[in-house]
């Protein structure tokens, strides 16, 4: 049976995959970066993992954008609308 990781051991891939978050965040020390990059150059499976994680991080960061501010008078308008008498539903007797 052929090993899909070629000459890379599954344990080695797992250990390096555990470092991908730090790598993408720029928090991985230079020596570990070089080691990870060398591994990624020869391991397409781990490269796919890195690319996928990178895309997920970009999506999450895009969702982290603060919503636009609400109009200053919004709360007052909502409260005022709650105190307005409701129109009777169609067919309802007053």
Buried (B, 14 or more C-beta within 10 A) or exposed (E): EEEEBEEBEEEBBEEBBEBBEBBBEEEBEEEEBEBBEEBBEEBEBBEEBBEEBEEEBEEEEEEEEEEEEEEEEEEEEEEEEEEEEEEEEEEEEE
